[in-house]
């Protein structure tokens, strides 16, 4: 079946984030006694690079009113490596009033992407809504260093938006391995090969990405792929940067009606540089996360 990249990319609407939020520990809690906290606001805007609407019918929020919400993050205990930390995220309107109602999108009320700033750790988790604008989740921070968290939510009847949160885990950061531009990788019993519509992607160009997924035992296309959060797959892309911001973040959703064992995405890279891609797929109930680097000219 012939696919029109131009037509599909027009449906892509992104999320821009107006500011970042720095998590500081040891402050008085605005949430609950015994918690440490930090707070700053982030407001969504239109960003053609993020691909939040993807190519699977999530473009309706583009016409929605901006939420003008703020996110406040706190942690109950100091964060230490390899110990799950309970995070609390409170969402408020521009007047500081709790936003109590949220729309479900991609089967959740909130998606939280956790990534270490050296790109060695990635997690996609879903905070539980406790009511009155408050979300809670246990998050893992496996090693010392700086972390950035992208919180994605949709106040009822408003546009989807992302808040960028930051925290630091004390201790000596591990040595960062050299960037590997290999396009084939095996994760458990799944072999993934990444192909681009152009051999050397250029900033600003529409790029068609194809994940070819095979069984590692026999190199046959996977036949047990199932929907993940209502889609064939999800793709998070982050540009290597000394300080990660909203401009470095892209979140794309898989196209429909693609061949067996293949998951396709369309996006664009806003600036030249090195980007890391995390593709997530559901193989018979188990989430497989594959990661690749790409050098964008």
C-alpha positions in Angstrom: 0.0 0.0 0.0 1.4 3.4 -0.9 1.8 5.8 2.0 1.9 9.6 1.5 4.5 10.8 3.9 3.5 14.5 3.2 -0.1 13.7 4.1 0.8 11.9 7.2 3.3 14.4 8.6 0.7 17.1 8.3 -1.3 15.3 11.0 1.6 15.5 13.4 1.2 18.0 16.1 3.7 18.4 18.9 3.9 19.7 22.3 6.3 22.5 23.2 7.1 23.2 26.8 7.4 26.7 28.1 9.7 26.1 31.0 11.5 23.4 32.9 11.1 22.4 36.5 14.1 21.7 38.8 13.6 19.2 41.6 15.3 20.2 44.8 15.4 18.0 47.9 15.3 19.1 51.5 12.6 21.8 51.1 9.3 22.0 52.9 6.6 20.0 51.2 3.6 21.8 49.6 2.0 18.3 49.3 2.3 16.4 52.5 4.3 16.4 55.7 7.5 14.5 55.3 7.9 15.1 51.6 10.4 17.3 49.8 9.2 19.4 47.0 9.9 21.7 44.1 7.6 23.5 41.7 7.6 25.5 38.5 5.1 25.7 35.7 5.1 24.4 32.2 2.6 25.3 29.6 2.1 23.4 26.3 2.2 25.1 22.9 2.3 23.8 19.4 5.5 22.1 18.4 5.8 20.5 15.0 8.7 18.4 16.0 7.3 16.4 18.9 4.8 14.2 17.0 2.5 13.8 20.0 -0.5 13.4 17.7 1.5 10.8 15.7 -0.2 9.1 12.8 -2.9 7.1 14.6 -5.7 9.6 15.1 -4.4 11.6 18.1 -4.4 15.0 16.3 -7.7 16.2 17.8 -6.0 17.9 20.7 -4.4 20.3 18.2 -7.7 22.2 18.1 -8.2 22.1 21.9 -7.8 25.1 24.2 -4.4 25.3 25.9 -4.5 24.0 29.4 -2.2 26.7 30.9 -1.5 24.2 33.7 1.5 23.9 36.1 3.1 20.8 37.5 4.6 20.6 40.9 6.9 17.7 41.8 7.8 16.3 45.2 9.5 13.2 46.5 8.8 11.6 49.9 12.3 10.6 50.7 15.8 11.5 49.3 16.5 9.7 46.1 19.2 7.0 46.3 20.4 4.7 43.5 18.6 1.4 43.0 15.9 2.3 45.6 12.4 3.0 44.3 11.4 6.6 45.1 7.8 7.7 45.4 7.2 10.8 43.3 4.2 13.0 43.7 3.1 15.3 40.8 0.4 17.9 41.5 -1.2 19.6 38.5 -2.7 23.1 39.0 -4.2 25.8 36.8 -2.7 29.2 36.3 -4.3 30.5 39.5 -2.7 27.7 41.6 -6.0 25.8 42.0 -5.8 21.9 41.7 -7.1 20.5 38.3 -9.3 17.7 39.3 -10.4 16.2 36.0 -8.2 14.7 33.2 -8.8 13.0 29.9 -7.5 9.5 29.2 -5.2 9.4 26.2 -3.2 6.4 24.9 -5.0 4.4 27.7 -3.6 6.5 30.6 -4.2 9.7 32.5 -0.5 10.5 32.6 2.7 9.2 30.9 6.0 9.8 32.6 9.3 9.4 30.6 12.3 9.1 32.9 15.8 9.4 31.3 19.2 9.8 32.7 21.0 12.8 31.1 23.8 10.5 29.9 21.1 8.4 28.1 22.1 5.2 29.8 18.7 4.8 31.5 15.2 5.1 30.1 11.8 4.3 31.6 8.2 4.9 30.6 5.9 4.7 33.6 2.3 5.7 34.4 1.5 7.6 37.7 -1.7 6.7 39.5 -4.3 9.4 39.9 -5.2 10.0 43.5 -7.7 12.8 43.0 -7.6 16.6 43.3 -4.8 17.0 40.8 -2.4 14.6 42.6 -0.5 11.8 40.8 1.8 9.3 42.5 4.3 6.7 41.1 7.3 4.8 42.2 10.3 5.5 40.0 13.7 3.9 39.8 17.0 5.8 39.5 19.6 3.1 39.1 22.7 5.2 39.2 24.0 8.6 40.4 23.7 11.5 38.0 21.2 14.0 36.5 17.8 12.8 35.4 15.1 14.5 33.2 11.4 13.5 33.5 8.9 14.4 30.8 5.4 14.3 32.3 2.6 14.1 29.7 -1.0 14.7 30.7 -4.3 16.2 29.4 -6.6 18.3 31.6 -10.2 17.5 30.7 -11.3 19.2 27.5 -7.9 20.9 27.1 -4.8 20.3 24.9 -2.3 17.6 25.8 0.8 19.1 27.4 4.2 18.1 28.8 6.0 19.3 31.9 9.8 18.9 32.0 11.1 17.9 35.5 14.6 17.5 36.6 16.3 15.8 39.6 19.8 14.7 40.6 20.8 11.4 42.3 23.9 12.0 44.5 27.1 10.0 44.0 29.8 9.5 41.4 28.3 9.2 37.9 29.5 6.1 35.9 31.6 6.4 32.8 29.6 7.0 29.7 30.3 4.5 26.9 31.1 5.7 23.4 28.2 6.4 21.1 27.4 3.3 18.9 25.6 4.1 15.6 24.8 0.4 14.9 21.4 -0.1 13.5 20.8 -3.7 14.5 20.4 -4.9 18.1 19.2 -7.9 19.9 17.1 -7.5 23.1 16.4 -10.8 24.7 14.7 -12.9 22.1 13.9 -10.0 19.8 16.2 -8.8 17.0 15.5 -5.2 15.9 16.8 -3.5 12.8 16.3 0.3 12.2 16.0 1.7 8.7 15.6 5.3 7.6 14.0 6.7 4.4 17.2 8.5 3.8 20.6 7.1 4.6 21.8 10.3 6.3 18.9 12.1 8.0 19.0 15.9 7.8 17.5 18.4 10.2 14.1 19.7 9.2 13.4 16.9 6.7 10.5 14.4 7.0 12.0 11.1 8.0 10.3 7.7 7.7 11.7 5.3 10.3 11.1 1.5 10.1 11.7 -0.9 12.9 12.1 -4.4 11.5 11.4 -6.8 14.4 12.4 -10.5 14.1 12.6 -13.5 16.4 16.2 -13.8 17.4 16.1 -17.6 17.2 15.1 -17.9 13.5 15.2 -14.3 12.0 11.5 -14.5 11.1 9.3 -11.5 11.3 7.4 -11.3 14.6 3.9 -12.6 14.5 3.1 -12.0 18.2 3.2 -8.2 18.3 0.2 -6.7 20.2 -1.0 -3.1 20.7 1.0 -1.1 23.3 -1.1 1.7 24.8 -3.5 1.3 21.9 -0.9 1.5 19.2 1.6 -0.7 17.3 4.4 1.0 19.1 5.8 4.2 20.7 9.0 6.1 19.9 10.8 8.6 22.1 13.7 10.6 20.6 15.9 12.9 22.6 18.7 15.0 21.3 22.1 14.8 23.1 22.5 18.1 24.9 24.4 19.4 28.0 21.1 20.4 29.5 18.0 18.6 28.2 15.0 20.9 27.4 11.7 20.7 25.6 13.4 21.5 22.3 15.4 18.2 22.6 12.3 16.0 23.0 10.3 14.2 20.3 7.5 11.6 21.0 6.1 9.8 18.0 3.4 7.2 17.6 3.3 4.2 15.2 1.5 4.2 11.8 -1.3 1.8 11.2 -1.6 -1.0 8.6 2.1 -1.8 8.3 3.6 -5.3 7.3 4.0 -8.0 9.9 7.0 -7.6 12.1 7.4 -3.9 11.0 6.5 -0.8 13.0 6.7 2.5 11.1 7.0 6.1 12.3 7.3 9.5 10.6 8.9 12.5 12.3 11.5 15.2 11.8 14.7 16.2 13.7 14.6 19.9 14.5 18.4 20.5 14.6 21.6 18.7 13.6 23.2 16.6 16.3 23.2 13.1 17.8 19.8 11.8 18.9 19.0 8.6 20.8 15.8 6.7 19.9 13.9 4.4 22.2 11.3 2.2 20.4 8.8 0.3 22.6 6.7 -2.6 21.4 4.5 -5.2 23.0 5.5 -8.8 22.2 2.9 -11.2 23.5 2.4 -9.1 26.7 6.0 -8.2 27.3 7.3 -4.7 26.6 10.4 -4.7 24.5 12.5 -1.5 24.5 15.1 -1.1 21.8 17.5 1.9 21.6 19.6 3.3 18.8 21.7 6.4 18.1 21.4 8.5 14.9 23.6 11.3 13.7 21.5 14.0 12.1 23.3 16.4 9.7 
